Amino acid sequence: MGAVHANNFTSELYLIKGPGQLRVSPVKYSDDSTEYQYEYWKVGAKPKRLISFRARPLPGCCGILVVYYVRPDGGRESWYSTMIAVFDAAKKAGYATLMLSLLQSSQEALEDLQKAGYILSKPMVNKKTGNPLVLAYIDLKQVVTTTKTFKVD
């Protein structure tokens, strides 16, 4: 079931307008067919990666999409338009919950996610990397869209 959801998420994400051209590839070190690397690129004479992230169904809970290793390179606007696209694609792909793993230092993004209806975990330290993280999750079945909630100032 997880691979079906993962494929549906990718297909839905291609259909939604994001901040740039979407590129998707399997994660090289993983033999899990549900784990993908997603990148949005500004195309033109000088291509630039705007944002990258990984996403996969939570093992054992295929109704939960986990988004992690979020690396915004293109500023706040690409962050927000990507999160809106991820939210909408996950909802259309049939996920019940969207969970984001973010660095605790991403305070502005965490505050905006909370305003958009996401529930934030208490900060924790990833024992493997030593990174302080916060999980943000939202019930996709009860929220229509985050499009109007995220605004770029």
Secondary structure by P-SEA (a helix, b strand, c coil): caaaaaaaaaaaaaacccccbbbbbccccccccccbbbbbbbcccccccccccccccccccccbbbbccccccccaaaaaaaaaaaaaaaaaacccbbbbbbbccaaaaaaaaaaaccccccccccccccccbbbbbbccccccccccccccc
